[in-house]
């Protein structure tokens, strides 16, 4: 049965495995048997991983992102978390949509499942 799944990336990108492992999980859920609708939200310190300047290769992100997007997944960056950390919208990668914090919160409430990384 198809579900709405929200993967929350909450931690800064370097020195930890949370960002690539969260993306790997999102990719797997999106490509699984039921082809769930998957959204990845970069929230809290995770918004740093949404920046265009992040070395995606070093974090093993490109393949996970490519597959997630090919399965119809989407990626969002929390505008409120960005503002709290002094990150401008122009710094966010082109394949990530900057989204108001209230909309992120609504998506969390509406999701059938959430996964935190």
TORKOL-4160 file (C-alpha; in steps of 0.2 Angstrom, whole numbers, padded with zeros to 4 digits, m for minus):
117
<pt num="1" X="0000" Y="0000" Z="0000"/>
<pt num="2" X="0007" Y="0017" Z="m0005"/>
<pt num="3" X="0011" Y="0029" Z="0009"/>
<pt num="4" X="0018" Y="0046" Z="0011"/>
<pt num="5" X="0035" Y="0045" Z="0019"/>
<pt num="6" X="0045" Y="0060" Z="0025"/>
<pt num="7" X="0064" Y="0058" Z="0028"/>
<pt num="8" X="0070" Y="0072" Z="0040"/>
<pt num="9" X="0089" Y="0076" Z="0038"/>
<pt num="10" X="0093" Y="0085" Z="0055"/>
<pt num="11" X="0112" Y="0085" Z="0056"/>
<pt num="12" X="0126" Y="0095" Z="0049"/>
<pt num="13" X="0133" Y="0085" Z="0034"/>
<pt num="14" X="0152" Y="0083" Z="0038"/>
<pt num="15" X="0159" Y="0070" Z="0050"/>
<pt num="16" X="0144" Y="0060" Z="0052"/>
<pt num="17" X="0134" Y="0047" Z="0041"/>
<pt num="18" X="0117" Y="0054" Z="0044"/>
<pt num="19" X="0115" Y="0064" Z="0028"/>
<pt num="20" X="0120" Y="0050" Z="0016"/>
<pt num="21" X="0112" Y="0036" Z="0026"/>
<pt num="22" X="0096" Y="0047" Z="0026"/>
<pt num="23" X="0096" Y="0049" Z="0007"/>
<pt num="24" X="0100" Y="0031" Z="0005"/>
<pt num="25" X="0085" Y="0026" Z="0015"/>
<pt num="26" X="0074" Y="0038" Z="0006"/>
<pt num="27" X="0080" Y="0031" Z="m0011"/>
<pt num="28" X="0076" Y="0013" Z="m0005"/>
<pt num="29" X="0059" Y="0018" Z="0001"/>
<pt num="30" X="0055" Y="0027" Z="m0015"/>
<pt num="31" X="0061" Y="0012" Z="m0026"/>
<pt num="32" X="0053" Y="m0001" Z="m0015"/>
<pt num="33" X="0039" Y="m0013" Z="m0020"/>
<pt num="34" X="0025" Y="m0001" Z="m0015"/>
<pt num="35" X="0034" Y="0014" Z="m0023"/>
<pt num="36" X="0030" Y="0026" Z="m0008"/>
<pt num="37" X="0029" Y="0045" Z="m0011"/>
<pt num="38" X="0045" Y="0051" Z="m0003"/>
<pt num="39" X="0050" Y="0068" Z="0002"/>
<pt num="40" X="0067" Y="0073" Z="0010"/>
<pt num="41" X="0067" Y="0088" Z="0021"/>
<pt num="42" X="0083" Y="0096" Z="0026"/>
<pt num="43" X="0079" Y="0104" Z="0043"/>
<pt num="44" X="0088" Y="0110" Z="0059"/>
<pt num="45" X="0107" Y="0109" Z="0055"/>
<pt num="46" X="0103" Y="0098" Z="0040"/>
<pt num="47" X="0100" Y="0113" Z="0030"/>
<pt num="48" X="0119" Y="0115" Z="0029"/>
<pt num="49" X="0118" Y="0099" Z="0018"/>
<pt num="50" X="0106" Y="0108" Z="0006"/>
<pt num="51" X="0119" Y="0121" Z="0001"/>
<pt num="52" X="0125" Y="0121" Z="m0017"/>
<pt num="53" X="0143" Y="0122" Z="m0010"/>
<pt num="54" X="0142" Y="0105" Z="m0001"/>
<pt num="55" X="0154" Y="0092" Z="m0008"/>
<pt num="56" X="0141" Y="0079" Z="m0013"/>
<pt num="57" X="0153" Y="0067" Z="m0020"/>
<pt num="58" X="0163" Y="0067" Z="m0003"/>
<pt num="59" X="0146" Y="0063" Z="0006"/>
<pt num="60" X="0141" Y="0050" Z="m0007"/>
<pt num="61" X="0125" Y="0059" Z="m0011"/>
<pt num="62" X="0124" Y="0060" Z="m0030"/>
<pt num="63" X="0118" Y="0042" Z="m0034"/>
<pt num="64" X="0105" Y="0043" Z="m0020"/>
<pt num="65" X="0098" Y="0060" Z="m0025"/>
<pt num="66" X="0098" Y="0054" Z="m0044"/>
<pt num="67" X="0088" Y="0039" Z="m0039"/>
<pt num="68" X="0076" Y="0048" Z="m0027"/>
<pt num="69" X="0072" Y="0061" Z="m0040"/>
<pt num="70" X="0070" Y="0047" Z="m0054"/>
<pt num="71" X="0057" Y="0039" Z="m0043"/>
<pt num="72" X="0047" Y="0055" Z="m0041"/>
<pt num="73" X="0054" Y="0060" Z="m0024"/>
<pt num="74" X="0057" Y="0078" Z="m0019"/>
<pt num="75" X="0069" Y="0088" Z="m0008"/>
<pt num="76" X="0065" Y="0103" Z="0003"/>
<pt num="77" X="0075" Y="0115" Z="0014"/>
<pt num="78" X="0067" Y="0122" Z="0029"/>
<pt num="79" X="0067" Y="0141" Z="0026"/>
<pt num="80" X="0065" Y="0144" Z="0045"/>
<pt num="81" X="0080" Y="0134" Z="0049"/>
<pt num="82" X="0090" Y="0142" Z="0035"/>
<pt num="83" X="0085" Y="0159" Z="0043"/>
<pt num="84" X="0091" Y="0154" Z="0060"/>
<pt num="85" X="0108" Y="0149" Z="0053"/>
<pt num="86" X="0110" Y="0164" Z="0041"/>
<pt num="87" X="0109" Y="0153" Z="0025"/>
<pt num="88" X="0102" Y="0163" Z="0010"/>
<pt num="89" X="0090" Y="0155" Z="m0002"/>
<pt num="90" X="0103" Y="0158" Z="m0016"/>
<pt num="91" X="0115" Y="0146" Z="m0007"/>
<pt num="92" X="0103" Y="0131" Z="m0009"/>
<pt num="93" X="0106" Y="0118" Z="m0022"/>
<pt num="94" X="0095" Y="0120" Z="m0038"/>
<pt num="95" X="0087" Y="0103" Z="m0035"/>
<pt num="96" X="0081" Y="0107" Z="m0017"/>
<pt num="97" X="0065" Y="0118" Z="m0015"/>
<pt num="98" X="0066" Y="0131" Z="m0001"/>
<pt num="99" X="0050" Y="0129" Z="0009"/>
<pt num="100" X="0042" Y="0139" Z="0023"/>
<pt num="101" X="0044" Y="0131" Z="0040"/>
<pt num="102" X="0025" Y="0130" Z="0042"/>
<pt num="103" X="0023" Y="0119" Z="0027"/>
<pt num="104" X="0037" Y="0108" Z="0033"/>
<pt num="105" X="0028" Y="0106" Z="0049"/>
<pt num="106" X="0011" Y="0102" Z="0040"/>
<pt num="107" X="0020" Y="0089" Z="0029"/>
<pt num="108" X="0027" Y="0081" Z="0045"/>
<pt num="109" X="0009" Y="0080" Z="0052"/>
<pt num="110" X="0002" Y="0073" Z="0036"/>
<pt num="111" X="0015" Y="0060" Z="0033"/>
<pt num="112" X="0011" Y="0042" Z="0036"/>
<pt num="113" X="0029" Y="0039" Z="0041"/>
<pt num="114" X="0043" Y="0050" Z="0046"/>
<pt num="115" X="0061" Y="0044" Z="0047"/>
<pt num="116" X="0074" Y="0055" Z="0056"/>
<pt num="117" X="0093" Y="0056" Z="0052"/>
